[in-house]
Amino acid sequence: MNIDNYQKLAQNTAIYKKSMGLVYCTLGLTGEAGEVSDKVKKILRDRDGKFTKKDLQGIAKELGDVLWYVANLSNEIGYSLSEVAQMNIDKLSSRQNRGALGGSGDDR
């Protein structure tokens, strides 16, 4: 699926108050990312990190929820997903070319 087509389809299922869209999508994104982390944590705790096919499918479903919020948050700030993706690749490529992929901070 084309990432921008996904973004348009995700917008069709967005049923939040538009005046609160940026905040709603940000909170939803962090909540869904937490659900991904929680699934992984419990597998580490309960099964010594042994993931089943069903576990991985469950994580993929949660990642779909993360993607939905990323798509709608991108829309709320006026960017397509392809623009966000390209900006990220450009940033990482620049860091790689300068030997600055490691470390921390936005301006490296």
C-alpha positions in Angstrom: 0.0 0.0 0.0 1.2 3.5 -0.8 1.9 5.4 2.4 0.0 8.5 1.3 -3.0 6.4 0.3 -2.9 4.9 3.8 -2.9 8.4 5.3 -6.0 9.3 3.3 -7.8 6.1 4.3 -6.8 6.7 8.0 -8.3 10.2 7.8 -11.6 8.6 6.7 -11.8 6.7 10.0 -10.8 9.7 12.3 -13.6 10.5 14.6 -12.1 13.0 17.0 -12.9 16.6 17.6 -10.8 18.4 14.9 -10.1 21.3 17.2 -8.2 18.9 19.5 -6.7 16.8 16.7 -3.0 17.5 17.4 -3.3 16.8 21.1 -5.6 13.8 20.5 -3.3 12.2 18.0 -0.2 12.8 20.1 -1.8 11.2 23.2 -3.1 8.3 21.1 0.4 7.8 19.5 2.1 7.6 22.9 -0.6 5.2 24.2 -0.4 2.8 21.3 3.5 2.9 21.4 3.1 1.9 25.1 0.9 -1.0 24.1 3.7 -2.2 21.7 6.2 -1.9 24.5 4.0 -3.7 27.0 3.5 -6.7 24.7 7.3 -7.0 24.3 7.9 -6.5 28.0 5.5 -9.3 29.0 7.1 -11.7 26.6 10.5 -10.9 28.0 9.2 -11.3 31.6 6.9 -14.4 31.1 8.6 -16.3 28.3 12.3 -15.2 28.5 11.9 -13.3 25.2 10.6 -16.2 23.1 8.2 -14.7 20.6 5.6 -16.9 18.9 4.1 -16.1 15.5 1.0 -15.1 17.3 3.0 -12.6 19.5 4.6 -11.0 16.4 1.2 -10.7 14.8 -0.2 -9.0 17.9 2.7 -6.6 17.9 2.1 -5.9 14.1 -1.5 -5.1 14.9 -0.4 -2.6 17.6 2.1 -1.1 15.1 -0.9 -0.6 12.8 -2.5 1.5 15.5 0.7 3.5 16.0 0.8 4.1 12.2 -2.8 5.3 12.3 -1.9 7.9 14.8 1.3 8.9 13.0 -0.7 9.3 9.8 -3.4 11.5 11.4 -0.9 13.5 13.5 1.1 14.2 10.3 -2.1 15.4 8.7 -2.9 17.6 11.7 0.5 19.4 11.3 0.1 19.7 7.5 2.5 17.0 6.2 2.0 13.9 4.1 3.5 10.7 5.4 5.8 10.6 2.4 7.1 14.0 3.3 7.7 13.0 6.9 9.4 9.8 5.7 11.6 11.8 3.3 12.6 14.3 5.9 13.6 11.5 8.2 15.7 9.8 5.6 17.4 13.1 4.6 18.2 13.7 8.3 19.6 10.2 8.8 21.6 10.3 5.6 23.2 13.6 6.6 24.1 12.2 10.0 25.5 9.1 8.3 27.6 11.1 5.9 29.0 13.1 8.8 29.7 10.1 11.0 27.1 11.3 13.5 24.5 8.5 13.5 25.5 7.6 17.1 25.2 9.9 20.0 22.2 12.0 21.0 20.6 15.3 20.3 18.6 16.6 17.4 21.3 18.9 16.0 24.1 16.4 15.5 
